[in-house]
Amino acid sequence: TILPCSRESSGACEVCEGAEEMTEPLKQCTAWLHAYFCEPARTASLPVPAFHHPLLRRDSFTGQVLWTLLRDVKFGEAVSYKQLAELAGNSRAARAVGGAMRSNPIPIIIPCHRVIRSSGQSGNYGGGNLMKEWLLSHEKLQKEKLAY
């Protein structure tokens, strides 16, 4: 379990419940999530955890979309479904991008919350629209802090 950082704990996150038994990929994932929530500037320098999910095969359109999103849409940025379809190599596949976002096996790490509607509205999110809005606000606020 990862306990989130809070103002009261001066930004400290801690991992508990069996941390000594974690495999290396799980440790990498935990470190990445800790950085995302508590020290966002570090996420760019951390290795992305190893992914072995079948949906992440690069030879499928879903895999291509998810890898493109991970590689090209940075912390604090957003992209429309249509723009992501173009980046992934098929400008007419915006609806398929929506399907790829729905099947994302590792949200937050592969940041499907950064994919929004062309109108600027946030669109749907598997974790709920309030969670998507919170994640987008978290990134915007952290990016603004880093700019100072």
C-alpha positions as CSV (number, residue, x, y, z in Angstrom):
1,T,0.0,0.0,0.0
2,I,1.2,3.5,-0.8
3,L,0.2,6.2,1.6
4,P,-0.2,9.5,-0.2
5,C,1.7,12.6,0.7
6,S,-0.1,15.3,2.5
7,R,0.7,18.8,3.7
8,E,0.6,17.6,7.3
9,S,3.4,15.0,6.6
10,S,5.5,17.6,4.8
11,G,5.2,15.8,1.5
12,A,6.3,12.4,2.7
13,C,4.9,9.2,1.2
14,E,5.5,5.8,2.7
15,V,5.2,2.3,1.5
16,C,4.0,-0.3,4.0
17,E,2.6,-3.8,4.2
18,G,5.1,-6.2,2.8
19,A,7.5,-3.7,1.1
20,E,10.4,-6.0,1.8
21,E,8.7,-8.7,-0.3
22,M,8.3,-6.6,-3.4
23,T,9.7,-7.6,-6.7
24,E,12.0,-5.2,-8.6
25,P,9.3,-4.2,-11.2
26,L,6.8,-3.5,-8.3
27,K,9.5,-1.4,-6.5
28,Q,10.0,0.6,-9.8
29,C,6.2,1.1,-10.1
30,T,6.0,2.2,-6.4
31,A,8.9,4.6,-6.9
32,W,7.3,6.0,-10.0
33,L,3.9,6.5,-8.4
34,H,5.5,8.1,-5.3
35,A,7.3,10.5,-7.5
36,Y,4.1,11.3,-9.6
37,F,2.1,12.3,-6.5
38,C,4.8,13.7,-4.3
39,E,7.8,14.8,-6.4
40,P,6.6,15.1,-10.0
41,A,9.8,16.6,-11.3
42,R,11.5,13.2,-10.7
43,T,9.1,11.2,-12.9
44,A,11.1,12.2,-16.1
45,S,14.3,10.8,-14.6
46,L,12.9,7.5,-13.3
47,P,12.7,4.4,-15.4
48,V,9.2,3.5,-16.6
49,P,8.3,0.2,-15.0
50,A,8.4,-2.9,-17.2
51,F,5.1,-3.7,-18.9
52,H,4.1,-7.2,-19.9
53,H,0.4,-6.8,-20.6
54,P,-0.7,-8.2,-24.0
55,L,-2.5,-5.0,-24.9
56,L,0.9,-3.2,-24.9
57,R,2.2,-5.1,-27.9
58,R,3.5,-2.4,-30.2
59,D,2.1,-4.1,-33.3
60,S,-1.5,-3.4,-32.4
61,F,-3.2,0.0,-32.8
62,T,-4.1,0.0,-29.1
63,G,-0.5,-0.7,-28.2
64,Q,0.8,2.0,-30.6
65,V,-1.6,4.5,-29.1
66,L,-0.7,3.7,-25.5
67,W,3.1,3.8,-26.2
68,T,2.7,7.1,-28.1
69,L,0.7,8.6,-25.2
70,L,3.4,7.5,-22.8
71,R,6.3,8.8,-24.9
72,D,4.9,12.0,-26.4
73,V,2.4,13.5,-23.9
74,K,4.3,14.9,-21.0
75,F,3.4,15.8,-17.4
76,G,1.0,18.7,-17.4
77,E,0.1,18.5,-21.1
78,A,-3.1,17.3,-22.7
79,V,-3.9,16.0,-26.1
80,S,-7.2,15.4,-27.9
81,Y,-8.4,12.0,-29.0
82,K,-7.9,13.2,-32.6
83,Q,-4.4,14.6,-32.0
84,L,-3.4,11.3,-30.4
85,A,-4.8,9.3,-33.3
86,E,-2.6,11.5,-35.6
87,L,0.5,11.0,-33.4
88,A,-0.2,7.2,-33.5
89,G,-0.3,7.2,-37.3
90,N,-4.1,7.1,-38.1
91,S,-5.7,10.6,-38.2
92,R,-9.2,9.1,-38.7
93,A,-9.1,6.8,-35.6
94,A,-10.1,9.1,-32.8
95,R,-12.9,6.7,-31.7
96,A,-10.4,3.8,-31.6
97,V,-8.2,6.0,-29.4
98,G,-11.1,6.2,-27.0
99,G,-11.2,2.4,-27.0
100,A,-7.5,2.2,-26.3
101,M,-8.0,4.6,-23.4
102,R,-10.8,2.4,-22.0
103,S,-8.5,-0.7,-22.2
104,N,-5.4,1.0,-20.7
105,P,-4.2,-1.6,-18.2
106,I,-2.1,0.8,-16.2
107,P,-3.7,4.3,-15.9
108,I,-1.7,7.1,-14.4
109,I,1.6,5.5,-15.5
110,I,0.2,5.5,-19.1
111,P,-1.5,8.8,-18.7
112,C,-4.9,8.3,-20.3
113,H,-6.3,11.1,-18.1
114,R,-4.3,13.5,-20.4
115,V,-6.5,12.7,-23.4
116,I,-9.4,15.2,-23.6
117,R,-12.0,16.1,-26.2
118,S,-11.3,18.5,-29.0
119,S,-13.7,20.9,-27.4
120,G,-11.4,21.1,-24.3
121,Q,-13.8,19.2,-22.1
122,S,-12.2,16.4,-20.1
123,G,-14.2,13.5,-21.5
124,N,-14.7,10.2,-19.8
125,Y,-12.3,8.4,-17.5
126,G,-12.4,4.8,-16.1
127,G,-11.6,6.1,-12.6
128,G,-14.5,8.6,-12.9
129,N,-14.6,12.2,-14.2
130,L,-13.8,13.7,-10.8
131,M,-10.6,11.7,-10.6
132,K,-9.6,12.8,-14.2
133,E,-10.2,16.4,-13.3
134,W,-8.2,16.0,-10.1
135,L,-5.3,14.4,-12.0
136,L,-5.3,17.1,-14.6
137,S,-5.4,19.8,-11.9
138,H,-2.6,18.1,-9.9
139,E,-0.4,18.1,-13.0
140,K,-1.2,21.7,-13.9
141,L,-0.5,22.9,-10.3
142,Q,2.7,21.0,-10.1
143,K,3.9,22.2,-13.5
144,E,3.2,25.8,-12.4
145,K,5.2,25.3,-9.2
146,L,8.1,24.0,-11.2
147,A,8.0,27.0,-13.5
148,Y,8.8,29.3,-10.6
